[in-house]
Structure formats: structure tokens, C-alpha cells
């Protein structure tokens, strides 16, 4: 199970390879403004969290863990124990159904990107903790023991993946240092596909060439593995997207609105409205969805129609 965004079917219609275009000056300015404000806010959260992680000596060494589950940037369900994991600025956390929160290996490290590749098999990116050695940007790192230990695989000092996904035995990521959308088949050598500015993306579970991306001009689709994108006309403005293994596509708008598509993004149904700005999203299947908004970790068991609080500091 991949983190579709986690964390998250292909369209039967061919799409234009040109960049997304505006619908009308008034509508696009409004959409661009909202999208830009949220993107700026998320960027500032990331910068402030990173500075706090590197500069604070007392609060970041706490072993309580739960009080530091904030600034979540990646969610994934581990098939090894069917438990939700969250990659945050202050470490990787395990969240049980009973609300128990544990920081894995008590490691205070900045996980800017996080995805589940298989049972106890995680991929991540970000920055080292205060007392950890290495370059300021970790590139791609891997754990095969449920996050207990990590190994550097590639692009150390060269990449900071803020959006990361593993699907079709390939790694897909957006390198925030360059703005490049990149793909690797061996986790070591990378192919740069495009420089299209995107906040998030999701890879079709049925076709490795079909990718949905969120941009300030609206939702975009690629039919060639991320080399070219065209607009998904009529789709609502979204910040986060996640494609479940069985084909359900879920999106989160900048204002917290949940959208669901069962046809690969052609038609969208509006469902719940979450309180606060969205931070992370993963769709496991058509009913099980997890999100972070307004500082709360939320879960839905009815396809995004209703959400309950799994954790809130």
C-alpha cells in the first residue's frame, strides 16, 4: 500500500499536454490568491518548524512524544501492523485506534516527506535533528524496520522531497529545493520529468503513467508519467490529493473541503468540510481516509462524509 498521499482509475480521455490555463480572470485570481495564501502559510510553518527543530535544545529532546505531534507532512498506514503513521517536523509517530501516540525510536528528526512502501517499509525525506550528522537535506532515506532505523539512499544534500509516493515499484517526488518532479526506479538514479509548480500529486494505482497534480491554476493530469500535464477542466481547486489502491481519488481544498472522485478525476463529489487548513491526506480505500487539518489528525470510515478526531494536541 502506498502513501498517496499516502499518502493517494486512470481517465479514459486523452488530455492536452499544455500547462493548465485560467478559466476567467476574476475566477482564476480568486483561486490563485486562495491557493497562494495556503501555500505560503504551509511554507512558513515548514520554515519555522525547521528552525525550531535545529535551534531548540530543551523541548525537542522530550521523550513524551505526543506533545510534539505537530506540523504533519505525511500520513501512511503500515500493512505490517495496520496502524497509522505520521511523519512530522519532530519525528515519526505511530497512532493507534485507541488514540495512543508514540514517537518511533524517540528520534527527533524533520520528516518533510513520508510514504509507506510496504510492510514496515518506509521512505522519507527532510532534515536531520539537532544532534544528528549529515547534510541539511537528507534526500531519499529508507527504513525497513518500521522506522526504527534509516539508511540514506540517494540525493543527500541535493533533494528535500515535500511530496513523496511509492507505487508501481517506483518512487515519485517533488524536490522543494529545485521544484522538479522526479521519478526513480531503483531509489538511487533519478529522472527529472517536469518543473511544473505543484503542491501535491497522486499516482494512479492502475497506470504508472497517469498522475494527478495540484497547482495554483487548478488540478492537472499527466498521461505520460509526469513529463507533461494538462488541465482537468471543471475540477474544484485542491491542495492535497490521494489515490487509494482500489481507485478512489480523494482531494482536499485549501479551505478544508473534502472531494471524492470514482472515475479518475472526471467528476467530483463534495463531502465533509474540515476545520482548519489541511496539512496531510491519505486515502486507503473508498471508505477509509485520514487527514490532518487545523492541527488535528482525523479519520473517516464512510468515504469522507464524516470525520472523527484521532488525535489533537
C-alpha positions in Angstrom: 0.0 0.0 0.0 1.5 3.3 -1.0 1.0 6.6 0.8 -1.0 8.5 -1.6 -0.9 10.7 -0.2 -0.4 8.1 1.0 -0.2 9.3 1.1 -3.1 8.9 -3.0 -8.8 4.6 -12.3 -7.0 6.3 -15.0 -9.1 8.6 -17.2 -10.2 7.1 -20.5 -9.9 10.5 -22.2 -6.6 11.8 -23.6 -5.6 15.2 -22.1 -3.7 18.2 -23.5 0.0 18.3 -22.7 0.0 22.0 -22.3 0.1 23.6 -18.8 -3.1 24.4 -17.0 -4.9 27.5 -18.1 -7.1 30.0 -16.4 -10.9 29.9 -16.8 -11.6 33.6 -16.4 -9.5 36.5 -15.0 -11.8 37.0 -12.0 -12.2 33.3 -11.1 -8.5 32.5 -11.5 -7.3 35.4 -9.5 -9.6 34.3 -6.6 -8.4 30.7 -6.9 -4.8 31.8 -7.3 -5.0 34.0 -4.3 -6.5 31.4 -2.0 -4.1 28.7 -3.2 -1.1 31.0 -2.9 -2.1 32.1 0.7 -2.4 28.5 1.8 0.9 27.5 0.1 2.7 30.5 1.7 1.3 29.5 5.1 2.4 25.9 4.8 5.8 27.1 3.7 6.1 29.4 6.7 5.1 26.5 9.0 7.8 24.4 7.5 10.5 27.0 7.9 9.5 27.9 11.4 9.3 24.2 12.4 12.7 23.5 10.9 14.3 26.5 12.7 12.7 25.3 16.0 14.0 21.8 15.4 17.5 22.9 14.7 17.6 25.7 17.3 15.7 24.5 20.4 17.6 22.3 22.8 15.1 21.6 25.6 11.6 21.0 24.1 12.8 18.8 21.2 14.5 16.3 23.5 11.4 15.4 25.3 10.5 11.7 25.3 6.8 12.2 25.8 6.3 12.4 22.0 2.6 13.1 21.9 3.0 16.8 22.7 5.2 17.2 19.7 2.9 15.6 17.1 2.5 18.8 15.0 3.4 20.1 11.6 2.4 16.8 9.9 3.6 16.4 6.3 2.9 12.8 5.5 0.5 10.0 6.5 0.5 6.3 5.8 -1.0 3.1 7.0 1.7 0.4 7.6 0.4 -3.0 6.3 2.7 -4.6 8.8 0.5 -3.7 11.7 -2.4 -1.8 10.0 -1.6 1.3 12.1 -1.5 4.9 11.0 1.9 6.6 10.9 2.6 10.3 10.7 5.8 12.0 9.5 6.3 15.3 11.3 8.8 18.0 11.9 9.6 16.3 15.3 9.8 12.7 14.3 7.8 9.8 13.0 4.8 8.9 15.1 2.6 5.8 15.4 -1.1 6.5 16.2 -3.3 3.6 17.4 -7.1 3.3 17.1 -7.3 4.0 20.8 -5.5 7.3 20.4 -2.2 6.3 21.8 0.7 8.2 20.2 4.3 7.0 20.2 7.3 8.6 18.6 9.3 5.9 16.8 12.8 5.3 18.3 12.4 8.6 20.1 14.1 10.2 17.1 13.6 13.9 16.8 14.0 14.4 13.1 12.3 16.5 10.4 10.2 14.3 8.1 9.1 16.7 5.3 8.1 13.9 3.1 6.9 10.4 4.2 5.3 7.5 2.4 4.7 3.8 3.1 6.2 1.4 0.5 5.2 -1.9 2.2 5.0 -3.7 5.5 7.4 -1.9 7.9 8.9 -0.4 4.7 9.0 3.4 4.7 10.6 6.1 2.5 11.1 9.7 3.6 12.9 12.9 3.2 13.6 16.0 5.2 16.3 17.3 7.6 18.4 15.9 10.4 17.7 16.6 14.0 19.6 18.9 16.2 22.4 16.5 17.2 22.4 14.4 14.1 25.2 14.4 11.5 24.8 14.8 7.8 23.7 17.4 5.2 20.9 19.8 5.9 18.7 18.0 3.3 18.5 14.2 3.6 17.5 13.3 0.0 15.8 9.9 0.0 16.1 7.8 3.1 14.6 4.3 3.7 13.6 2.2 6.7 12.8 -1.5 6.5 12.1 -2.0 10.2 9.1 0.2 10.8 11.1 3.4 11.3 13.4 2.2 13.9 16.5 2.8 11.7 17.1 4.7 8.5 19.5 4.4 5.6 20.5 7.2 3.1 19.8 6.0 -0.4 20.3 9.0 -2.8 20.4 12.8 -3.3 21.7 13.6 0.2 22.3 17.4 0.2 20.6 17.7 -3.2 16.9 17.0 -2.5 14.2 17.7 0.0 11.1 15.9 -1.1 8.0 17.6 0.3 5.7 15.3 -1.6 6.7 11.6 -1.9 5.0 8.4 -3.1 5.9 4.8 -3.8 3.9 3.0 -6.4 4.5 0.6 -9.3 7.9 -0.2 -7.7 8.9 3.4 -8.5 9.5 6.4 -6.2 7.9 9.7 -7.2 8.8 13.0 -5.5 8.7 16.8 -5.7 12.0 18.3 -4.8 11.4 21.5 -3.0 14.9 22.6 -3.5 14.5 22.8 -7.3 10.8 22.5 -7.9 11.4 19.4 -10.0 9.1 16.4 -10.2 11.3 13.4 -10.2 11.0 9.6 -10.6 13.3 6.7 -9.7 13.0 3.0 -10.5 15.9 2.0 -8.2 15.7 4.7 -5.4 19.2 5.8 -6.5 19.1 7.2 -10.0 16.5 9.8 -10.8 14.8 11.1 -13.9 13.5 14.7 -13.8 10.2 14.8 -15.6 8.9 18.4 -15.2 9.3 21.7 -13.4 5.6 22.4 -13.2 4.9 24.0 -9.8 2.8 21.7 -7.7 1.9 21.3 -4.1 1.0 17.7 -4.2 0.4 14.8 -6.6 -1.1 11.3 -6.7 -0.2 8.3 -9.0 -2.9 6.1 -10.4 -2.9 2.6 -8.9 -3.7 1.2 -12.3 -1.4 3.1 -14.6 2.1 4.4 -13.7 1.9 7.0 -16.4 -1.3 8.7 -15.0 -0.6 11.3 -12.4 -2.8 14.0 -10.9 -1.2 17.1 -9.5 -2.5 20.2 -7.6 -1.3 23.5 -8.9 -2.3 27.1 -8.3 -4.2 27.2 -11.6 -6.2 24.1 -10.7 -6.0 20.3 -10.9 -3.7 18.9 -13.7 -3.3 15.5 -15.2 -0.4 13.7 -16.9 -0.8 10.8 -19.2 3.0 10.3 -19.7 4.5 9.7 -16.3 4.7 13.4 -15.3 6.5 14.7 -18.3 3.6 16.8 -19.5 0.4 18.0 -17.7 -2.9 19.3 -18.9 -5.8 20.9 -17.0 -8.6 18.8 -15.5 -11.4 21.1 -16.5 -14.3 21.5 -14.1 -12.4 20.1 -11.1 -12.5 22.0 -7.8 -9.4 23.8 -6.5 -7.5 21.4 -4.4 -4.3 21.5 -2.3 -3.8 17.8 -1.5 -4.7 14.6 -3.4 -4.5 10.9 -2.6 -5.3 7.9 -4.8 -6.5 4.8 -3.0 -5.3 1.4 -4.1 -8.8 0.4 -5.4 -9.2 3.5 -7.4 -10.9 6.2 -5.3 -9.4 9.6 -5.7 -9.7 12.0 -2.8 -8.8 15.7 -2.6 -8.7 18.4 0.0 -9.4 22.0 -0.9 -7.3 24.9 0.6 -10.3 25.7 2.9 -10.7 22.0 4.1 -13.4 20.8 1.8 -13.2 17.0 1.0 -13.8 15.9 -2.6 -14.1 12.4 -3.9 -13.9 11.1 -7.4 -14.6 7.5 -8.5 -13.7 8.0 -12.2 -10.1 9.2 -12.0 -10.9 12.8 -11.6 -13.5 13.5 -14.2 -16.4 14.1 -11.8 -16.1 15.2 -8.1 -18.5 14.9 -5.2 -18.2 17.3 -2.3 -18.3 15.7 1.1 -17.2 16.8 4.5 -15.7 20.2 5.4 -12.8 20.0 7.8 -11.9 22.8 10.3 -8.6 24.5 9.6 -6.0 24.4 6.8 -5.2 20.9 5.5 -1.7 19.5 6.2 -1.7 15.9 5.1 -4.0 13.3 3.5 -4.1 9.6 2.7 -6.9 7.5 1.2 -6.6 3.8 2.0 -9.7 2.7 0.1 -13.1 4.1 -0.8 -14.2 4.2 2.9 -11.0 4.7 4.9 -9.5 8.2 4.8 -7.1 10.0 7.1 -6.4 13.7 7.1 -4.7 16.4 9.2 -6.3 19.8 9.4 -6.2 22.5 11.9 -3.7 20.6 14.0 -5.9 17.6 14.4 -5.4 14.1 13.0 -8.8 13.0 11.6 -10.2 9.7 10.3 -13.2 8.7 8.2 -14.8 5.3 7.7 -17.5 6.4 5.4 -15.6 7.7 2.4 -15.1 11.3 3.7 -18.6 12.1 4.6 -17.8 12.3 8.3 -14.6 12.5 10.3 -13.7 11.9 13.9 -10.7 13.2 15.8 -8.0 10.6 16.2 -5.6 12.9 17.9 -5.5 16.6 18.8 -2.8 18.3 21.0 
